[in-house]
C-alpha cells in the first residue's frame, strides 16, 4: 500500500471511530422487550435484592495494569571530550596551546504517549566566547512530535531545520571528531532553531522530504519580521535511511548512496540594521558507503558536499553569516580486523569556505559505532579573511573521545 493510502486510511479510521464512539448507545436501543420474549414475572424481587445477587455472582474486576514507564520513556547521555594542541596558540603566541575541553554533555529524553504522539527534550551546556564552560545548561531540542504515518510527520518546537547532512548528523554522528567549517547555516544554538518541520519517509526511507518554517533572524536587520524557510529532499539509491536525522558513516551496517538537496531563505535575514540583505543558502551533499567483500569485509566511505551562501554582499554580519561558497570532501576506510575492543578507521577530510581552508588526517578507533569511539586527528588550518578576524595558518593535533548510552 502506498504512503498516501496509509495516511488516508489512518485519518478515515480516526474520524469513523471518533464519530461512532461518541454517540450514546442508548439512542440505538428499544426500551420495549423484543417480540416473543417473556415478560418479567409479576412478583419480581426487589431491585436491591437483584443488585446484591448480581454483585455476588459477578467476577472480580481485575486491577489496572501498572504504568510501565520504561515502555514509554527513554533516557540517554552523550559526552564528547578532547585534548587539543595548536601551533602558536598559547598566550605567548609562540608556543603550542594545550587545552583539555568538554565539548558536549548532553541529556536525552524521549517519551511516547501513543503511536501517533511523542515528545523529545535534549539539553547541552553552552561554551562562552572565552572557552569557559561555566555557562548554564541550555535547551538543545524541545520537540512535540505528531505522526500520522511514515510519510507525514509534524515536528514543532526547537529542532534542527532541514539542512545539510553534517548538521543533521550533529557532532556525534560525523565520520570524524570536529564539526566542519563549511556547515554555516543560521541557528539559535548548535544548529537548532524554533519552528515547525513537516517531513516524511517514502518507500521506507528511500525518498525523504523535510520542509519547515523557522524563526531565523529575529532582530535587526529583520524589521519586517520575516521568517526563515527551509527544505531538504533526499534520495537513497541503495539502502534506505528512514527517520529525520542522518549519519556520515554506518560502519558497514548499510550500503549507502544518498544525494541530498537543501535550500534556505529569509528576507532581511543578513547584515545589520544599517546594512541589511536577504539571506539565501543551499547545498548538495552526497554519501557513498559500501562494505567490500573483496577487501575482507572492510568498509569504504566517501562523502562530498558543495555549499553556497548569499547575504546580498553583506560582509559583516552580527550572527556570523557569510557571503561565501565552499565544499567538503572526505574519505575513510574501516579496517575489518578486530584489534582489542574495536576496529580502526583511518580518514582524511579537506574543506574550503571562501578563503578558509582545513585539512584533517586521522584515525578513529571504533568500539561500538557512534556510541563509543576515540579519534586521533592531525589538522592544518589556513584563514585569510581579515574582515571577519580570520588571518593566518596553524597546525595542531586532537585526541577526542565520545560516549553515548
C-alpha angles and dihedrals in degrees: 000000000000122000090247092055090048090054091049092049093051094048093046091050093050092051093046094048093044093050099047096032090061097049113101111248091216090071089065096049129088115225091208119086114256118264112276094019121129118259117236114268116265092234096051118166119259117276091244092055092048091050092050092050092048092049091053093049097042117100117249114269109247116241114253114263112259116253109261103206091184088071092053107031130053123188126191144168132217126192131181121181132167150176116226130187115187128186117254092355101115118106090263088058089224103076137062114270114233111203131171110199141181102217100178136010106175134177116202124202124176125173133183124206094183137327091289104041129055141146137211129204119180128170137194135172125252126236115212125223092269092058095252119142100204090106121120123267110268135207108258100175129005107171134170106203126203118183120191092168138321091283096050124047129154119203121183135178125044114346146127110293118225101284143130126325093254092057092045088049092055118200094296098058102045121113090242136025109258121070112243120258092220093067097086109145117145116271143164095224133347094349094310132124137177114259149081128292126192113197144155148181119236121199092004095309099316086119123028135181130191123181128167152158118231141180096250116166105006102181139037125005087032096075091148091060092231120171134232117252119202136179138175130185122190133188123192113202095186124024116000125249106212121191138049098279133062142209132215093216134020094189091236098310089116140023105232136192105162130167121193130189121196136186133177132178139176127174110231088003099138141053130020136299090270096042114029134169141171118266122223128165139170145165145181118219130189129193125188122181127167135172106224117210089187088064094050095267098310118153123235116202126187125178133179135172135179123201140191127186123185124191098168088265093301105154103186116049125176092218095049097253115154137204096229149119125226149162142204131206126182138173131186139168126206107214108222096218115103112229113187109306098352153358133274122243114188114199143176128200132183126185140173131192112182103304096344118099136182134183123193124189117177151116134251122214101210114201100161111359113265091339096072119020139140122203131199110192133178112197142182126198132190121185126182110172110107092175088067095038093256113133134139141026133263142175126217150160130233132195110189138170134193131192132181135176 
